[in-house]
Amino acid sequence: MADRKAQRTQRVTPIPSAAPAAAPEIKPGQSFELLRELHILTRDDKLNQDSRRKLKQVYHLYHFIEPLLEEVMAANGDLTLADHGAGKSYLGFILYDLFLKNRQSGHVFGIETRQELVEKSRELAARLEFERMSFLELTVEDSITSPALPAGIDVVTALHACNTATDDAIRFALHKQARFIVLVPCCQAEVAAVLRKNKNASFSKTPLSEIWRHPIHSREFGSHLTNVFRCLLLESHGYQVTVTELVGWEHSMKNELIIARKQGAPRNNARERLELVLSELNLEELKARFVY
């Protein structure tokens, strides 16, 4: 009787594991401390449903960016990446951890206007010993001319940069002659506001105004147009542009991923099409924003 009881006890005794419970779902060599800071891992190194979804999104974005980083490294033996409008530098930290941490070259710059976020990122990078990361408190204008940044940047990223922050990142990237630009735009209100303001005049100008007659359509169409204009702007500066979705639409409606590769000379036909669309939709006042 005692032997059978002992056997039952042995059957339910858990086998100790040296690895954290979340390890099978995390890429080898990743910093668990970083994943805790990003709230992907809990304090006891586990994943819940929300953090699994966040981790999946992180890896999916990295899947798109990694080949670009590899290409730059293969060509230059070095890499400069600027995360513009970095916020908490979520993306910069992930890219450094997964791609640059175990290499001897490559530098990530996080550009952000909020001092408290810059200071927190500096503290975390020091704690993680991510030595080739710099965090700069700079406006868009200052980031273009600041001596703290190199004259050229290989890759510029902007993740969930709200409203005009994505356009700021594009302007910075064009000044820095970036080889690649990776954008995940977020809330976009300016074009929709101009559509609403000019709605009555647009009714007499073009039947296309029916597309944005209702407020919800103004918002959604304005958001769509904003990214169309951004793509045409990039093409006009000689970039080949690919547009896809970052994750499934069930996770987020702010889900567009724009990847631009510097390909050649500026394209006047893209600039001309952009100007024609602005005119047709009664949005000429936005020309300075999207045509330069």
C-alpha atoms as one frame of an Amber mdcrd trajectory, in Angstrom:
protein
   0.000   0.000   0.000   2.807   2.359   0.951   4.648   1.448  -2.288   1.597
   2.282  -4.456   1.225   5.635  -2.653   4.874   6.417  -3.277   4.477   5.587
  -6.977   1.467   7.924  -7.291   3.477  10.678  -5.620   6.314  10.165  -8.073
   3.956  10.350 -11.030   2.639  13.816 -10.087   5.946  15.313  -8.982   6.932
  17.929 -11.611  10.263  17.535 -13.321  12.351  20.642 -12.708  13.435  22.594
 -15.785  16.502  24.772 -16.080  14.922  26.894 -18.831  12.187  29.493 -18.229
   8.700  28.399 -19.246   8.580  30.888 -22.124  11.903  29.816 -23.689  10.484
  27.559 -26.457   8.563  30.535 -27.913  11.446  32.993 -27.829  14.341  33.199
 -30.254  17.626  31.834 -28.887  19.858  34.385 -27.220  17.211  37.031 -26.640
  17.430  39.158 -23.525  14.746  38.074 -21.065  15.289  41.296 -19.150  14.433
  43.309 -22.261  11.305  41.244 -22.908  10.195  41.890 -19.324  10.742  45.622
 -19.789   8.620  45.521 -22.947   5.906  43.623 -21.024   6.166  40.671 -23.366
   7.281  38.441 -20.501   5.829  38.450 -17.010   8.129  38.740 -13.984   8.362
  34.947 -13.813   9.257  34.723 -17.523   5.911  33.480 -18.791   3.642  34.505
 -21.641  -0.076  35.189 -21.531  -2.418  35.452 -24.499  -1.818  39.176 -25.058
   1.951  38.889 -24.777   1.997  35.939 -27.197   0.179  38.092 -29.737   2.617
  40.962 -29.135   5.593  38.623 -29.527   4.158  37.271 -32.772   3.823  40.825
 -34.104   7.403  41.644 -33.067   8.785  38.620 -34.913   6.615  39.319 -37.943
   7.977  42.871 -38.222  11.522  41.592 -37.705  10.915  39.098 -40.530  10.488
  42.060 -42.908  13.372  44.155 -41.566  16.075  41.516 -41.073  16.818  40.986
 -44.815  17.287  44.746 -45.246  19.768  44.860 -42.366  21.604  41.835 -43.761
  21.847  43.514 -47.157  23.349  46.698 -45.699  25.783  44.730 -43.545  26.904
  42.638 -46.505  27.531  45.753 -48.590  29.111  48.019 -45.950  30.309  45.817
 -43.116  28.497  48.296 -40.892  25.007  49.638 -40.306  23.362  52.817 -39.035
  19.681  52.689 -38.154  17.554  55.577 -36.892  14.241  54.893 -35.177  12.423
  58.208 -35.630   9.728  59.212 -33.160  11.013  56.302 -31.124   8.817  56.692
 -28.023  10.071  54.010 -25.623  12.394  52.751 -28.385  10.538  49.436 -28.473
  11.580  48.711 -32.063  15.182  49.883 -31.702  15.778  47.644 -28.681  14.282
  44.603 -30.415  16.376  45.134 -33.556  19.544  45.575 -31.521  18.824  42.493
 -29.415  17.993  40.230 -32.340  20.434  41.515 -34.958  23.288  43.666 -33.615
  23.967  42.440 -30.084  26.387  39.705 -31.093  28.062  41.634 -33.907  31.065
  43.935 -33.720  29.573  46.812 -35.706  26.285  48.608 -36.288  24.613  51.425
 -34.364  20.986  52.222 -33.497  19.856  55.802 -32.890  16.555  56.481 -31.130
  15.192  59.966 -31.896  12.464  61.290 -29.597  11.280  64.715 -28.397  10.159
  63.644 -24.897  13.054  63.913 -22.466  11.694  61.409 -19.936  11.447  58.660
 -22.578  14.962  59.396 -23.841  16.361  59.131 -20.309  14.558  55.852 -19.629
  15.873  54.373 -22.866  19.424  55.432 -22.018  19.136  53.817 -18.602  17.801
  50.554 -20.040  20.495  50.383 -22.734  23.191  50.885 -20.072  21.660  48.176
 -17.882  21.488  45.728 -20.790  24.991  46.704 -21.955  23.687  47.602 -25.417
  26.679  49.848 -26.045  25.978  50.760 -29.667  22.644  52.439 -28.971  22.228
  56.214 -28.677  19.102  58.112 -27.650  18.717  61.726 -28.708  16.192  64.331
 -27.589  15.709  66.157 -30.894  12.982  67.801 -32.960  12.612  66.878 -36.630
  14.503  69.962 -37.775  17.290  69.404 -35.260  17.611  65.717 -36.120  18.319
  66.594 -39.762  21.288  68.837 -38.909  22.444  67.505 -35.513  26.172  66.610
 -35.325  25.166  63.756 -32.983  23.947  61.873 -36.060  25.983  60.837 -39.102
  25.445  62.661 -42.386  23.923  59.515 -43.887  21.705  56.844 -42.327  21.304
  53.387 -43.855  17.875  52.487 -42.478  15.142  54.725 -41.038  12.187  53.222
 -39.179   9.023  54.701 -37.683   6.688  52.345 -35.830   3.151  53.568 -35.072
   4.223  57.185 -35.533   0.961  59.073 -35.135  -0.417  61.653 -37.556   2.399
  63.789 -39.056   5.199  61.958 -37.176   5.445  59.495 -40.062   5.904  62.407
 -42.459   8.633  63.763 -40.164  10.413  60.411 -40.409  10.131  60.487 -44.218
  11.568  63.998 -44.390  14.459  62.963 -42.132  15.103  59.823 -44.212  15.160
  61.757 -47.477  17.650  64.271 -46.071  19.838  61.408 -44.826  19.624  59.552
 -48.176  18.454  56.415 -46.383  18.879  53.199 -48.327  15.755  51.717 -46.731
  12.727  53.290 -45.037  10.343  51.136 -42.998   7.093  52.754 -41.822   4.080
  51.552 -39.861   1.823  54.641 -39.857  -0.761  55.189 -37.141  -3.541  57.766
 -36.604  -3.805  60.159 -39.551  -6.175  63.116 -39.215  -4.838  66.034 -41.243
  -5.960  64.986 -44.737  -9.398  64.008 -43.415  -9.719  67.445 -41.787  -8.980
  69.183 -45.094 -11.457  66.909 -46.906 -14.156  67.924 -44.408 -13.270  71.613
 -44.562 -13.490  71.700 -48.373 -16.464  69.339 -48.674 -19.001  71.835 -50.017
 -16.578  73.221 -52.599 -15.618  69.681 -53.616 -19.264  68.765 -54.347 -19.303
  71.262 -57.209 -15.817  70.329 -58.404 -15.903  66.532 -58.684 -18.402  63.692
 -58.285 -15.607  61.814 -56.484 -16.533  63.869 -53.407 -19.227  61.258 -52.753
 -16.397  59.008 -51.580 -15.905  61.160 -48.468 -19.352  62.762 -48.031 -20.089
  60.957 -44.757 -17.838  61.694 -41.735 -16.729  58.088 -41.225 -15.800  57.887
 -44.900 -13.854  61.166 -44.620 -11.833  59.676 -41.793 -11.092  56.356 -43.482
 -10.560  57.789 -46.959  -8.337  60.512 -45.537  -6.218  57.913 -43.762  -5.923
  55.863 -46.950  -5.044  58.923 -49.038  -2.322  59.942 -46.601  -0.428  56.718
 -47.213  -1.030  56.930 -50.979   0.539  60.397 -50.963   3.477  59.148 -48.879
   4.152  56.347 -51.343   4.046  58.708 -54.323   6.370  61.119 -52.507   8.876
  58.319 -51.887   8.628  57.153 -55.499   9.211  60.724 -56.693  12.522  60.642
 -54.787  13.684  57.441 -56.464  12.417  54.791 -54.031  10.802  51.488 -54.950
   7.837  51.115 -52.591   6.168  47.968 -51.277   2.968  48.170 -49.234   1.652
  45.218 -47.256  -0.054  44.429 -43.958   1.954  44.012 -40.793  -0.343  41.611
 -38.917  -3.823  40.218 -39.404  -6.553  42.847 -39.458  -8.174  41.140 -36.497
  -5.354  42.533 -34.323  -5.230  46.144 -35.468  -6.739  48.443 -38.089  -3.572
  50.573 -38.019  -1.794  47.856 -39.863  -0.135  49.147 -43.024   3.553  48.448
 -43.547   5.418  50.610 -46.071   8.919  49.528 -47.138  10.892  51.818 -49.449
  14.184  50.914 -51.130  16.418  53.587 -52.689  16.501  52.516 -56.307  17.595
  55.326 -58.605  16.954  58.838 -59.827  13.865  60.876 -58.828  10.756  60.014
 -60.830   8.950  63.031 -62.231   5.937  60.952 -63.286   5.242  60.047 -59.638
   5.413  63.724 -58.682   3.058  64.636 -61.521   0.519  61.981 -60.525   0.662
  63.166 -56.924  -0.044  66.755 -57.965  -2.930  65.626 -60.185  -4.569  63.645
 -57.382  -4.226  66.568 -54.965  -5.886  68.844 -57.512  -8.664  66.393 -58.403
  -9.612  65.894 -54.741  -9.429  69.609 -53.892  -6.430  69.144 -51.604  -3.978
  71.583 -53.204  -3.316  73.255 -49.841  -1.484  70.074 -48.782   0.961  70.304
 -51.677   3.788  71.604 -49.484   3.368  68.557 -47.221   3.651  65.938 -49.924
   5.430  67.505 -52.904   9.054  68.542 -52.362
